[in-house]
Amino acid sequence: MEKFNNKTYEALAKDLINDAFYLEQRSRRGTIATIRQYSEIIVRRVLDLPCKEFVTIGNKNILKELEKRSNNNPILLDSLKRICAMGNKSTHTQEIAEITEEDLKEVIDNLFNLYSYLLIDFFEKYSFGSNLEIVSSFSTLPPIIRYKTLKYLNDRYPENMLVLDKLSLAILKAFDRETAVNWIEKRKELLENTSSVSEKAKLDMIEKMGNELASIVISDAPNMYQLCLNRINSVANTIESKGKLYDDFESAITLYYQEGIIKGDAPDVIEFNSVMEFLYLGRKAKKNQLLEEKEEYLLIDTLF
């Protein structure tokens, strides 16, 4: 049975992304209307629908299918409703009020929520951290997308320490050092009582490094509070002296093509590569001088 395929929608996605984000002098009204149209492609991907299937994001039957498929996920459903409402406002001629810059920012933020839902849906199926290559590839996405995804996963799976670690860094990169440190400080008591290294990881380190070196490494950050704080400050120092390695799709796409496409034919790898390919469809690279120094960034941040 025919299902959703990235290649089928590649040309259309490129046109819509271009019209929404790369055309000079595009009106806010036109941009929002285009994002509404593009969101229908995301709906097709979520529901795994072929191109012959009729889809509009305001269709009641489609919304019922989305509710069922997503288990009523509010990130997906609320964002689609808002994009639909704003898209209607930007399309119908009886809506004559000015479309503001805040309106446009809201629609783009909701589009990013839809992107995050695709990743959330994947990590509901394959636990975050079960494949570290996938965690590394995930980190080639813009910080705001990672933040939205990891925040949801942390709320739902607070026991996953890798999610918490990566979320603290995503907060730093999406916002700033102060926001990230404050987020950690609010959780200080819990994190101080949480080991930064699982028993399995500790045994693996001892096997690879020897007991003495492993003990030194572990003692540098004996708990999650100290680990997260150390990493936030280390990465923040680099960002403040050199700038962010990437901050949006356009500055990240070259790194994605260099580091983010995972080799292999395992089910999780195939599915994740497909999600990432979709997220980058139509995005255009912009010159990023910092990529020439990426090894220094990746040494500190280990790509994630």
Legacy VTK file of the C-alpha trace (Angstrom):
# vtk DataFile Version 3.0
C-alpha trace
ASCII
DATASET POLYDATA
POINTS 304 float
0.000 0.000 0.000
1.311 3.455 -0.967
2.301 5.628 1.998
3.998 8.937 2.695
7.380 9.336 1.023
9.805 12.232 1.445
10.833 12.140 -2.205
7.248 12.510 -3.386
6.935 15.803 -1.525
10.484 17.074 -2.005
9.684 19.526 -4.836
6.571 20.904 -3.120
8.325 21.223 0.237
11.213 23.097 -1.395
8.807 25.516 -3.080
6.864 26.191 0.110
9.941 26.576 2.320
11.452 28.897 -0.272
8.286 31.011 -0.467
7.900 31.142 3.308
11.505 31.822 4.343
13.708 32.862 1.428
11.710 35.225 -0.780
12.631 38.863 -0.329
9.816 41.299 0.390
7.308 38.510 1.095
4.365 39.813 3.098
3.640 38.406 6.560
0.174 37.456 5.331
1.624 35.481 2.431
4.225 33.801 4.628
1.614 32.590 7.122
-0.634 31.289 4.347
2.310 29.343 2.928
3.229 27.856 6.314
-0.376 26.723 6.682
-0.085 24.955 3.328
3.258 23.414 4.308
1.760 22.130 7.579
-0.516 19.900 5.504
2.587 18.035 4.341
3.529 17.475 7.982
0.030 16.127 8.638
0.449 13.721 5.737
3.707 12.502 7.248
2.201 12.081 10.724
-0.707 10.047 9.321
1.486 8.302 6.714
-0.856 9.315 3.893
-0.182 9.039 0.150
-0.377 12.066 -2.123
-3.761 10.986 -3.556
-5.417 11.317 -0.137
-7.290 14.606 0.381
-5.947 16.563 3.371
-6.717 19.909 4.966
-5.656 20.693 8.518
-9.108 21.984 9.432
-10.930 18.837 8.304
-12.742 17.214 11.259
-11.986 13.669 10.103
-8.315 14.510 9.741
-8.270 16.032 13.233
-9.878 12.885 14.660
-7.229 10.748 12.996
-4.505 12.999 14.393
-5.992 12.774 17.888
-5.978 9.001 17.637
-2.536 8.721 16.095
-0.903 11.094 18.591
-2.835 10.045 21.704
-4.159 13.604 21.861
-0.711 15.125 21.958
-1.238 18.852 22.684
1.977 19.936 20.962
0.689 18.575 17.671
-3.008 19.361 17.997
-2.838 22.828 19.565
-0.152 23.971 17.132
-2.115 22.783 14.115
-5.254 24.553 15.346
-3.340 27.794 15.794
-1.673 27.562 12.375
-5.056 26.790 10.825
-6.678 29.789 12.517
-3.890 32.156 11.572
-3.747 30.705 8.068
-7.458 31.347 7.627
-6.972 34.902 8.880
-4.237 35.389 6.293
-6.187 33.817 3.412
-9.821 34.936 3.595
-10.659 38.393 2.258
-13.107 39.206 5.047
-10.114 39.246 7.418
-8.792 42.750 6.769
-6.877 43.391 10.006
-3.129 43.846 9.765
-0.989 40.734 10.200
1.642 41.701 12.769
5.206 40.571 13.269
4.057 38.861 16.480
1.443 36.928 14.479
4.173 35.660 12.177
6.494 34.733 15.047
3.672 32.791 16.689
3.000 30.793 13.522
6.694 29.978 13.050
6.911 28.910 16.699
3.955 26.579 16.160
5.604 25.206 13.018
8.656 24.398 15.149
6.295 22.614 17.552
5.169 20.414 14.648
8.777 19.635 13.808
9.377 18.735 17.447
6.353 16.454 17.471
7.882 14.358 14.670
10.946 13.842 16.869
8.886 13.256 20.005
6.911 10.612 18.154
10.152 8.885 17.182
11.574 8.981 20.716
8.328 7.615 22.145
9.037 4.556 20.002
12.820 4.424 20.455
13.986 5.681 23.843
16.276 8.708 23.777
19.786 7.366 24.349
19.156 3.827 23.147
21.279 4.703 20.092
23.991 7.304 20.742
24.563 7.889 17.024
20.961 9.064 16.839
21.524 11.353 19.841
24.528 12.816 18.048
22.613 13.318 14.792
19.711 14.879 16.700
22.181 17.468 17.957
22.742 18.821 14.440
19.248 20.342 14.627
18.711 24.000 15.598
18.748 24.456 19.399
15.115 25.608 19.582
13.902 22.367 17.979
16.022 20.329 20.372
14.779 22.364 23.333
11.119 21.820 22.477
11.644 18.088 21.939
13.753 17.505 25.039
11.507 19.582 27.292
8.583 17.323 26.405
10.686 14.179 26.902
12.020 15.441 30.242
8.508 16.175 31.492
7.395 12.716 30.427
10.526 10.725 31.329
12.250 12.645 34.167
14.329 9.587 35.049
16.208 9.742 31.716
19.398 11.541 32.735
20.699 11.813 29.182
17.592 13.806 28.245
18.192 16.104 31.210
21.844 16.612 30.305
21.069 17.444 26.680
18.125 19.628 27.680
20.346 21.799 29.874
22.653 22.397 26.897
19.715 23.015 24.558
18.404 25.676 26.963
21.835 27.315 26.952
21.991 27.370 23.153
18.373 28.324 22.529
18.436 31.062 25.185
21.502 31.904 27.311
23.775 30.843 30.184
21.630 32.501 32.866
18.479 30.691 31.756
20.273 27.330 31.664
21.931 27.801 35.070
18.651 28.911 36.655
16.937 25.835 35.220
19.582 23.596 36.815
19.563 25.461 40.133
15.808 24.910 40.496
16.516 21.168 40.360
19.696 21.230 42.462
18.534 19.041 45.340
17.240 16.299 43.054
20.282 16.406 40.777
22.789 16.352 43.634
21.244 13.063 44.724
21.473 11.605 41.216
24.700 9.973 40.082
26.120 11.311 36.837
27.237 7.812 35.850
25.099 4.688 35.824
26.540 1.470 37.232
26.820 0.035 33.725
28.564 3.164 32.446
30.913 3.094 35.442
31.919 -0.505 34.725
32.412 0.349 31.044
34.678 3.261 31.970
36.725 1.108 34.340
37.124 -1.517 31.624
38.256 1.051 29.051
40.295 3.420 31.257
41.243 1.421 34.279
39.941 1.998 37.797
42.233 4.927 38.688
41.513 7.074 35.607
37.803 6.222 35.692
37.652 7.345 39.340
39.260 10.687 38.431
36.795 11.282 35.614
33.793 10.399 37.792
35.010 12.494 40.757
35.128 15.589 38.521
31.325 15.421 38.283
30.032 12.978 40.905
26.386 13.941 40.429
24.074 15.275 37.707
24.005 18.761 39.215
27.767 19.150 38.959
27.922 17.485 35.545
25.272 19.739 34.022
26.711 22.882 35.615
30.234 22.048 34.426
29.062 21.396 30.880
26.856 24.493 30.736
29.725 26.733 31.826
32.258 25.064 29.556
30.064 25.321 26.458
28.896 28.842 27.411
32.495 30.045 27.620
33.128 28.846 24.079
29.903 30.408 22.773
30.677 33.732 24.450
34.195 33.849 22.994
33.471 32.486 19.513
29.700 32.504 18.956
27.213 29.675 18.421
28.306 26.962 16.009
24.792 26.941 14.524
21.510 28.544 15.508
19.045 27.788 12.715
18.435 25.325 9.896
20.474 27.378 7.463
23.629 27.451 9.586
23.202 23.806 10.687
22.443 22.070 7.391
26.080 21.721 6.280
26.967 20.086 9.600
23.937 17.821 9.252
25.151 16.592 5.869
28.677 16.136 7.248
27.851 14.504 10.585
24.133 13.804 10.862
23.281 11.097 8.343
23.627 7.743 10.091
24.835 4.650 8.273
23.046 1.340 8.699
19.759 -0.372 8.020
18.445 -0.929 11.557
14.759 0.092 11.858
15.493 2.984 14.220
18.257 4.318 11.964
16.114 4.150 8.826
13.205 5.878 10.554
15.334 8.565 12.185
17.207 9.350 8.962
13.840 9.758 7.268
12.629 12.226 9.928
15.843 14.252 9.696
15.759 14.273 5.902
12.200 15.613 6.050
13.095 18.348 8.555
15.853 19.628 6.282
13.893 19.397 3.011
14.050 22.732 1.217
16.448 24.395 3.641
19.309 26.354 2.095
22.777 26.530 3.576
24.273 29.856 4.511
27.982 30.429 4.933
29.111 29.386 8.386
32.716 30.272 9.119
32.579 28.577 12.519
32.266 25.154 10.902
35.977 25.444 10.138
36.512 25.323 13.912
33.875 22.669 14.604
36.356 20.213 16.160
36.920 22.589 19.081
33.172 22.889 19.629
32.579 19.173 19.303
35.431 18.326 21.660
33.714 20.279 24.423
30.136 19.454 23.525
30.768 15.975 22.020
28.256 16.979 19.331
25.452 16.637 21.854
LINES 1 305
304 0 1 2 3 4 5 6 7 8 9 10 11 12 13 14 15 16 17 18 19 20 21 22 23 24 25 26 27 28 29 30 31 32 33 34 35 36 37 38 39 40 41 42 43 44 45 46 47 48 49 50 51 52 53 54 55 56 57 58 59 60 61 62 63 64 65 66 67 68 69 70 71 72 73 74 75 76 77 78 79 80 81 82 83 84 85 86 87 88 89 90 91 92 93 94 95 96 97 98 99 100 101 102 103 104 105 106 107 108 109 110 111 112 113 114 115 116 117 118 119 120 121 122 123 124 125 126 127 128 129 130 131 132 133 134 135 136 137 138 139 140 141 142 143 144 145 146 147 148 149 150 151 152 153 154 155 156 157 158 159 160 161 162 163 164 165 166 167 168 169 170 171 172 173 174 175 176 177 178 179 180 181 182 183 184 185 186 187 188 189 190 191 192 193 194 195 196 197 198 199 200 201 202 203 204 205 206 207 208 209 210 211 212 213 214 215 216 217 218 219 220 221 222 223 224 225 226 227 228 229 230 231 232 233 234 235 236 237 238 239 240 241 242 243 244 245 246 247 248 249 250 251 252 253 254 255 256 257 258 259 260 261 262 263 264 265 266 267 268 269 270 271 272 273 274 275 276 277 278 279 280 281 282 283 284 285 286 287 288 289 290 291 292 293 294 295 296 297 298 299 300 301 302 303
